[in-house]
């Protein structure tokens, strides 16, 4: 009996999936960089995050181009994205690169990621898919750029004095876009909620 599309076990070790695995393995490496007191630790964290962002684009592109889409890839790809974003935001909050009112921006972004994951699981149980909007894609871009600048943080400020400030500004823009795109998911979910009078 032939395998169903997207479930071919030969794709388990494909390059797109290897990139996804690498993004998950990058999480502890990113966290470890914050225990390095020298400036190069911040630069290394930034480059690890950038590499993860590039791999996120490449794994999806290559999986489609080479027809190597798989169930494990579809499962792990969003998990890998959320893990590295959450780890970065938590470590940035822990070392107070994100502090004060700016913590709310990080909380909004993290809560939205959890909310959307739950809504997608619910909609998936109804066999309903919600396409990613262009605004959601732009939100992701702004969010990734913001975190990249914040990871450079104090080390980046020595090169460009506004590195951290610029990162925080973009983080707030990402948080605002996050609220709007999160509302889109909620609205799509409510359209498919069926209330049984019995």
C-alpha positions in Angstrom: 0.0 0.0 0.0 1.6 3.3 -1.1 2.3 6.0 1.5 -0.1 8.9 1.5 1.3 12.3 0.3 3.3 14.0 2.9 3.9 10.9 5.0 6.8 9.3 3.1 9.3 8.2 5.7 12.2 8.7 3.3 11.7 12.4 3.9 12.5 12.0 7.6 16.2 12.8 7.0 15.7 15.2 4.1 17.5 18.5 4.1 14.4 20.6 4.9 13.8 18.4 8.0 17.4 18.5 9.0 17.2 22.3 8.9 14.2 22.2 11.2 16.0 19.8 13.6 19.0 22.2 13.5 16.7 25.1 14.5 15.5 23.2 17.5 19.1 22.3 18.5 19.9 26.0 18.2 17.7 26.9 21.2 20.1 25.6 23.9 23.0 27.1 22.0 21.2 30.5 22.0 20.5 30.3 25.7 24.1 29.3 26.4 25.3 32.6 24.7 23.7 34.6 27.5 26.1 33.0 30.1 29.0 34.5 28.2 29.9 37.8 29.7 32.0 39.1 26.8 30.4 41.0 23.9 31.1 38.2 21.5 28.5 36.2 23.3 25.8 38.7 22.3 27.0 38.7 18.7 27.0 34.9 18.6 23.5 34.8 19.9 22.4 37.2 17.2 24.0 35.2 14.5 22.5 31.9 15.8 19.1 33.6 15.7 19.7 35.0 12.2 20.8 31.5 11.0 17.6 30.0 12.5 15.5 32.6 10.7 17.2 31.8 7.3 16.7 28.1 7.9 13.0 28.7 8.6 12.7 30.2 5.1 14.9 27.6 3.4 13.2 24.5 4.9 9.8 25.5 3.7 11.0 26.6 0.3 13.1 23.5 -0.3 10.4 21.1 0.9 8.0 22.5 -1.6 10.6 22.8 -4.4 11.9 19.3 -4.0 8.5 17.8 -3.1 9.8 16.7 0.3 7.0 17.9 2.5 6.3 15.5 5.4 4.1 15.1 8.4 7.0 15.5 10.8 8.1 18.6 9.0 4.7 20.2 9.3 4.6 19.3 12.9 8.1 20.4 14.0 8.4 23.6 11.9 6.0 25.8 13.9 7.3 24.2 17.1 10.9 25.1 16.2 9.8 28.7 15.4 8.0 29.2 18.7 10.8 27.6 20.7 13.6 29.8 19.5 11.4 33.0 19.7 10.3 32.2 23.2 13.8 31.3 24.4 15.2 34.6 23.0 12.5 36.7 24.6 12.8 35.0 27.9 16.6 35.4 28.0 16.3 39.0 26.9 13.8 39.6 29.7 16.1 37.7 32.2 19.1 40.0 31.5 16.8 43.1 31.4 17.5 44.0 27.8 13.7 43.9 27.7 12.5 45.6 30.9 9.8 47.9 32.3 6.8 48.5 30.0 8.6 46.8 27.1 8.0 43.5 28.9 4.3 43.8 27.9 5.3 43.7 24.2 7.1 40.4 24.9 4.2 39.0 26.9 1.8 39.9 24.1 3.9 38.1 21.5 4.3 35.0 23.6 0.6 34.9 24.5 -0.4 35.2 20.9 1.9 32.3 19.9 0.2 30.1 22.5 -3.3 31.3 21.5 -2.7 30.7 17.8 -1.3 27.2 18.5 -4.4 26.3 20.4 -6.8 27.8 17.8 -5.0 26.0 15.0 -5.3 22.7 16.9 -9.0 23.3 17.4 -9.5 24.3 13.7 -7.5 21.3 12.6 -9.9 19.0 14.5 -12.6 20.5 12.3 -10.5 20.1 9.2 -10.4 23.8 8.7 -7.3 25.6 7.7 -6.6 29.3 8.1 -4.2 30.7 5.6 -1.4 32.9 6.8 -2.1 36.5 5.8 0.4 38.9 4.4 0.1 41.0 7.5 1.0 38.0 9.6 4.1 37.4 7.5 5.1 41.0 7.9 4.6 40.7 11.7 6.9 37.8 11.7 9.6 39.7 9.8 9.4 42.7 12.1 9.4 40.4 15.2 12.5 38.6 14.0 14.4 41.8 13.1 13.5 43.3 16.5 14.8 40.2 18.4 17.9 40.2 16.3 18.7 43.8 17.3 17.9 43.1 20.9 20.2 40.1 21.0 23.0 42.3 19.9 21.9 44.7 22.7 24.7 46.4 24.6 27.3 45.0 22.3 25.5 46.5 19.3 25.1 49.8 21.2 28.9 50.2 21.1 28.7 50.0 17.3 25.4 51.9 16.8 24.1 53.7 20.0 20.5 53.1 19.0 20.7 49.3 18.5 18.7 48.4 21.6 16.3 51.3 21.3 15.6 50.4 17.6 15.0 46.8 18.6 12.6 47.8 21.4 10.7 50.1 19.0 10.3 47.2 16.4 9.2 44.9 19.2 6.3 47.2 20.1 5.4 47.4 16.4 5.4 43.6 16.2 3.3 43.4 19.4 0.7 45.7 17.8 0.6 43.6 14.6 0.4 40.5 16.8 -2.8 41.8 18.5 -4.4 42.4 15.1 -3.4 39.1 13.5 -4.3 37.2 16.7 -7.8 38.8 16.4 -8.0 37.4 12.8 -7.5 33.9 14.1 -10.1 34.4 16.8 -12.6 35.7 14.3 -11.9 32.7 12.0 -12.4 30.3 14.9 -15.7 31.8 16.1 -17.1 31.4 12.6 -16.5 27.7 12.8 -17.7 27.1 16.4 -20.9 25.1 16.3 -23.1 25.4 19.4 -25.2 22.3 20.0 -28.5 23.3 21.6 -28.7 19.9 23.1 
